[in-house]
Amino acid sequence: MATRFEILLHGENPAWLRAAGEEVLDEVDRLESQLSLYRPTSEIARVNWLAAREPVRVSPNVFRLLQHAKQLHEETGGAFDITIAPLVRCWGFMGGTGQFPEAEAIEAARAKVGMKQIQLNADDCTVRFAQEGVMIDLGAIGKGYAVERAVELLRETGVSSALFHGGTSTIYGLGHPPDSDCWKVALEYPHPEEEQKRARHLATVALRDEALSVSAIWGRSFVKEGKTFGHVLDPRSGQPVCGTLMTAVALPSATETDALSTALLVSGEAGFETISNLRPKMRTLMLAETSDSPGTYNILARGLMPVN
C-alpha cells in the first residue's frame, strides 16, 4: 500500500477513541506486512518469489482476498487484474517514473499477465503460478481492503461515527458526524487550472456507511513526443490508459470501490454502463477527454452528480 492512512473519530470519550484509533492503525500496519509487494517478508512477496516453482500457502484472509480479486477480474472482463505487475515493471513504473518500452518487451510482459496465470487451491489455501515471471500486485485493491477491515474493527469496538481514508483515494464514512446526517466528500478536478475555470469541485459525495474510491491517470507519468503516458495500465492491451482522466465509485464495500474504480478507469466510456451495473445502488462518475475538442471533457455519472 505504501500510503498514508488517517482517521477522524467522534464520541464522548477521547481516551477510548484514541485507543480505538491506534488499534485500527495497528491493523493497517499488520495488513501492510501481509499484502505489500515491496516488503520482502510479506505473504505476497513470498508468493511472488516461490509460486512459479511450488504451491505457496497463504493465510485464509489473504486467500479470500485473492479469490475476491479473481471474481472481480471475471466480472470486469479483465479490466481489473492483480497480475498487472510485469507490465508495470516493463513500463518503468515499479519504483520509477516510467519509460517507453519496445513492442517486444510489452508482448513478453503481457504473456505473464492474466488471472489464468494463477491457480488458487481452496483445499489448502495455496497459490501456484503457471510460469516464471508472474507477479501479484494488490495495489488496486489492498488499500480498499485495509480500509474495509479497519472499519469492521471500529464497529466491533463500538465506534459509530468516523471518517477513515487511505491515501485520499479511498475513504469510508462510518455513520454520520454530529452536525449532519452524512459525511460530505469533495471530488476535485484532476488539474488545478480546471478548478479555476469551473466549479470549485467536480462533485460532492454524501457518504453514510459507504466507501468512495477515486482512480486517476495523474501522478507517475512521463512524456514522449508530446504525449503523456501514465502509470495506470490496461492489462488487456498492455498500454497506458488514455482518454479517461478520472473515475469514482461509491459502494458499501471499500474493497470493491477500490478495485472497481480502477476497472472503470481502464474500461473507459465504452465500459461505463457495464461496470456501473455490476452492483445494486452502485454510484459512479467518469471524467473523460473529448476526442474532437482538446481541453474539454465528457462527464458520465450515475448517482454521483457533478456540481452545477
MORA-V462825 format. One record per residue. SS is DSSP state (h for helix, s for strand, l for the rest). PHI is phi in whole degrees, -180 to 180 (* if undefined). OMEGA is omega in degrees with one decimal (* if undefined). Layout:
BEGIN
ss: [SS SS]
phi: [PHI PHI]
omega: [OMEGA OMEGA]
END
This chain:
BEGIN
ss: [l l l l s s s s s l l l l h h h h h h h h h h h h h h h h h h h h h h l l l l l l l h h h h h h h h l l l l l s s l l h h h h h h h h h h h h h h h h l l l l l l l l l h h h h h h l l l l l l l l l l l l h h h h h h h h l l l l h h h s s s s l l l l s s s s l l l l l l l l l l l l h h h h h h h h h h h h h h h h l l l l s s s s s l l l s s s s s l l l l l l l l s s s s s l l l l h h h h h h l l l l l s s s s s l l s s s s s s s l l l l s s s s l l s s s s l l s l l l l l l s l l l s s s s s s s s l l h h h h h h h h h h h h h h l h h h h h h h h l l l l l l s s s s s s s l l l l l l l s s s s s s s l l s l l]
phi: [* 49 -145 -92 -112 -136 -139 -120 -122 -118 171 -88 -119 -59 -65 -67 -65 -62 -63 -65 -63 -65 -64 -65 -68 -64 -65 -62 -62 -64 -67 -57 -69 -91 -103 -69 -68 -98 -92 -62 -95 -75 -64 -68 -63 -67 -60 -62 -78 -114 -68 -75 -108 -161 -63 -119 -79 -124 -68 -57 -69 -68 -62 -63 -65 -65 -63 -63 -63 -65 -61 -66 -60 -68 -67 -96 64 89 -68 -102 -154 -79 -95 -69 -53 -58 -72 -59 -67 -60 -86 78 -98 -87 84 -133 -100 109 -156 -91 -86 -71 -59 -65 -67 -64 -65 -65 -69 -59 -65 -106 -111 129 -66 -66 -79 -117 -109 -109 -105 -71 -65 -131 54 -112 -123 -136 -96 -77 -159 -66 95 -71 -142 -99 -132 -95 -62 -99 -144 -63 -65 -64 -62 -63 -62 -64 -64 -64 -67 -59 -67 -60 -61 -63 -85 98 -74 -120 -143 -160 -125 -133 -135 -121 64 62 -99 -131 -137 -126 -102 -91 62 -152 -72 -61 -103 -155 -92 -162 -86 -116 -122 -93 -102 -92 -64 -68 -123 -55 -65 -69 -66 -75 -77 -115 -62 -58 -128 -70 -160 -118 -111 -91 -125 -146 55 -153 -108 -133 -124 -123 -122 -152 -90 -74 114 -68 -164 -145 -116 -135 53 81 -112 -92 -115 -96 -82 -84 -113 -88 -64 -83 -106 82 -108 -62 -65 -138 95 -93 -92 -157 -137 -140 -137 -120 -158 -66 -97 -69 -58 -76 -64 -60 -70 -75 -67 -67 -60 -67 -63 -68 -72 71 -61 -64 -104 -60 -66 -63 -66 -65 -97 -72 -134 -62 61 -69 -110 -139 -149 -137 -113 -128 -72 -87 -73 -96 -145 -56 89 -113 -132 -98 -116 -107 -144 -138 89 -102 -86 -67 -69 -75]
omega: [173.9 -178.1 -177.2 175.1 178.8 -176.8 174.5 -175.6 173.1 178.0 -175.1 -172.6 -176.9 -178.3 179.0 178.5 177.8 179.3 178.9 179.1 179.1 178.1 179.6 -179.9 173.5 177.7 176.8 177.8 179.2 178.5 176.0 -179.3 176.9 -164.3 -172.1 174.1 -170.0 176.1 -175.1 -179.2 -177.5 177.9 -179.1 177.4 178.9 176.3 -179.0 -178.2 -167.8 -164.6 175.8 -177.5 -177.9 174.9 -178.6 179.4 175.3 179.1 -176.7 -178.3 175.9 178.7 178.7 177.5 177.5 175.9 178.2 178.4 177.8 177.7 180.0 175.6 -178.6 -177.6 -177.3 179.3 178.2 179.3 173.0 -173.5 -178.8 176.5 -174.8 -170.7 178.3 177.4 177.0 177.9 -179.3 -178.8 174.4 -178.5 177.6 -176.9 -179.5 -177.5 173.7 176.8 -179.4 -176.5 173.0 -179.2 -179.7 179.4 178.0 -179.9 178.0 178.3 178.9 -179.6 -179.5 -176.1 178.5 -177.9 174.3 179.0 -175.3 175.6 179.7 -179.1 -176.8 -178.5 -178.3 178.4 178.9 -180.0 178.1 177.0 -179.2 -178.1 173.9 177.2 175.3 179.2 174.7 175.1 -177.0 -176.7 -178.2 178.2 -174.9 -179.7 177.7 177.3 179.4 177.1 -178.6 178.2 179.4 179.6 175.8 179.4 176.7 178.7 -179.5 179.9 176.0 177.1 -177.1 -179.1 -177.9 172.0 -172.4 -178.9 173.2 177.2 -177.3 -179.1 172.3 -176.4 179.9 174.5 179.3 -177.9 179.7 177.0 -176.0 -173.3 -178.2 178.5 177.4 171.0 -179.8 -176.2 -178.6 171.7 -178.6 169.6 -175.4 -179.6 -177.0 -178.4 179.3 177.9 -179.9 -178.3 -170.7 173.4 -177.5 179.3 176.6 -179.8 171.3 -172.6 176.2 -179.3 171.6 -174.1 -175.5 178.7 174.7 175.1 178.7 173.7 -177.2 -177.4 179.9 -175.4 179.1 -179.1 173.1 -177.6 175.4 179.5 176.0 -179.2 -179.9 177.5 -177.1 -172.2 178.8 -173.6 174.7 -177.0 -177.5 -179.2 -175.8 -175.6 174.0 176.6 176.2 178.6 178.5 -176.0 -174.5 173.8 177.1 180.0 175.6 -179.5 174.6 -177.5 177.3 175.8 -177.1 178.3 178.9 -177.8 -173.8 174.2 175.2 179.2 179.5 177.9 -179.4 -176.0 178.3 -176.6 -178.3 -178.1 -174.0 -177.0 -178.3 -179.0 -177.1 -179.3 -176.2 -178.5 175.6 176.1 175.6 179.0 -174.5 174.5 179.0 173.4 -175.4 176.1 173.2 -174.4 -173.9 -177.5 -178.7 179.6 175.4 -171.3 165.6 175.2 175.1 -175.7 171.5 179.2 176.3 -170.8 177.8 176.6 178.2 *]
END
